[in-house]
Amino acid sequence: MSKAVYLGLMSGTSLDGVDAVLVEFNGDTLDPRRLHLLGHLQLPMPAALRSELADLNREAGRNELHRAELAGNAVAGLYAEAALALMRQCGLGAAQVRAIGAHGQTVRHRPGEFDGSGYTVQLLNAAMLAERCGIDVVCDFRSRDVAAGGQGAPLVPAFHAALLAQAGMAQAVLNLGGIANLSLLHGDGGIGGFDSGPANGLMDLWIQRHLGSAYDADGRWAAGAQADAGLLACLLSEPYFGRVPPKSTGRDLFNADWLDARLAAFNLPAQVVQATLAELSVRSVCDALRRHLPGAQRLLVCGGGALNGHLMRRLQALLPGLTVASTQAAGIDPMQVEALAFAWLAKARCERVAGNRPEVTGAAGLRILGAIYAGQ
């Protein structure tokens, strides 16, 4: 049986770092249950790059194209560092890796807007990544779906379904990164999915502003106060939450300006705001799940938010009829799931298999996703 090794690289909306995985697929199948994880590595994102990417996401107009290109170079450098370190860790050379699936760093995501097509932008100098690693790089996964009238996101529900779906069992997979996205796995095999709203992004922003911490470890700061009902109602009045899928979002909407505009009518202690932002993340997820998969029996959580005990406890409290657990309960490290998905999407591209799900993104049909930059 033939085997092929792929490397997945993911840096998400939270801008905290890069997750890299090396996986071996057995045979030609895309069944992720037949993959073998060879190794996983995380690299933190340098503070200067994090700040620059966040600024570019806020439409900072000064010399923007120049800065974006240099940021794309820096992302490629960080990705290459992660990829090469992981390969050394696993004792593999470039010739043994079929391709790298690299998401890039999203700085704008506006599908369907402006001219009817819109766009999505992930910064990454893929040619530089291919040059430094000597391996084919598959990137720009979202644009083809957007060109076909889709949202270009989320792309992971197809992977979640192939990995975790069980016949006769309705369940959801929740990725809690900077933004929360839900994959809906119906008991009859149907798939749905969309971004439900903010996850860690606004909480990270707020604690950085007030305590200087990168994130609220285990949600302890949020857990030490009560959410304010008035502010929570104001935040939940955002029209995005009521939109019908397909839909996707990001820092283009849920950013510091969005939050500050709504806080202007309130005078609350900083810790109360943090508690309310945590409750916003949980409530928006639970409301969406009840609306779109009311018969769900289980919610599996991945991403950094799966390690936030306060968020996990609140999810279980608001969803008493469901089993709420990290994907670790299904044998998958919650910090590896998204990078695994992009290794899987890279394999799909190399084998010319469609990687999108039109019922999720709203695209006109199945499409082969991603552009390939040759490593040699």
NORGI-V903776 format. One record per run of one state. SS is the DSSP state (A for helix, B for strand, O for the rest). FROM is the first residue (numbers start at 1). LEN is the number of residues. If there is no record, write none. Layout:
# NORGI-V903776
SS:FROM:LEN / SS:FROM:LEN
This chain:
# NORGI-V903776
O:1:2 / B:3:8 / O:11:6 / B:17:10 / O:27:5 / A:32:3 / B:35:10 / O:45:2 / A:47:11 / O:58:6 / A:64:27 / O:91:3 / A:94:3 / O:97:2 / B:99:4 / O:103:2 / B:105:7 / O:112:6 / B:118:6 / O:124:2 / A:126:8 / O:134:3 / B:137:3 / O:140:3 / A:143:5 / O:148:9 / A:157:8 / O:165:1 / B:166:1 / O:167:2 / B:169:1 / O:170:1 / B:171:6 / O:177:2 / B:179:7 / O:186:5 / B:191:8 / O:199:2 / A:201:11 / O:212:5 / A:217:7 / O:224:5 / A:229:8 / O:237:2 / A:239:4 / O:243:13 / A:256:8 / O:264:6 / A:270:23 / O:293:5 / B:298:5 / O:303:1 / A:304:4 / O:308:1 / A:309:10 / O:319:4 / B:323:4 / A:327:4 / O:331:6 / A:337:14 / O:351:7 / A:358:4 / O:362:9 / B:371:3 / O:374:3
